[in-house]
Amino acid sequence: MGQPGVPPSRASKTGPTRGAHDSLGFERLVFFSDAVFAIAITLLVIEIRLPDVHRIFDDQGLVDALVTILPGYVSYIVSFVVIGSLWLKHHDMFRMIRGYDARLLVLNLVFLLFVAFLPFPTGIVGRYHTLPIAEAFYALWVAAAGFAKLAMWKYAAHRKWLLGRGVRRDEITRATVRYATPAVVFLASVPLAWAHWLAPILAWGLAPLASMALRRRFGGDDRIPPRPSRRRR
């Protein structure tokens, strides 16, 4: 007889420690992901550096140096919001995902690869914000992270044994729209970098607004799906 939450045809392949009932493995997946997010969002501040501290001899020199790196502050705030948004959606996703398999682990690692690397393009766009290629590089990387997250969700959404029993089809549709929106916005902002350096930044600011608008349009459901009950032996 197959394991609850795992199709009978897959029960023998996944083994007793896979699927919705491997609580330790599932918690490790989530905790590891949270750790990567925490490290990435902390490393953002490292990319903010004074131009040349050896030439600062008075208060005015320090003020001038702090003003000079203003784009670095902006890129820090943008990336903090981006990583925070990715974490919130990852958290939301794993309220609906209640199991895992080897492929989901790999897809999650690919997504975390893009998250962990985000401090680097943040530093690039902070120092070279007037160069179109810097903003395009940043936007493409964030879009890639968004599409990696979407691919992970689509994989889980098409495998009911990976989802909580209370997840409905309309919830899956709404979640797909929410997860896809930021990636599409950042991808669409790439050509704007060659129009004016402020244009992509303004477009990026529309991503959370678009997500909120779509959430209101399609409705939201903050209900946490129940965990599958464990079978007593």
Secondary structure, DSSP 8 states (H G I E B T S, - for coil): ---TTS-HHHHHHH-TTSGGG-HHHHHHHHHHHHHHHHHHHHHGGGG---S-GGG--SHHHHHHHHHHTHHHHHHHHHHHHHHHHHHHHHHHHHHHB----HHHHHHHHHHHHHHHHTHHHHHHHHHSTTSHHHHHHHHHHHHHHHHHHHHHHHHHHT-GGGB-TT--HHHHHHHHHHHHHHHHHHHHTGGGGGT-THHHHHHHHHHHHHHHHHHHHH---------------
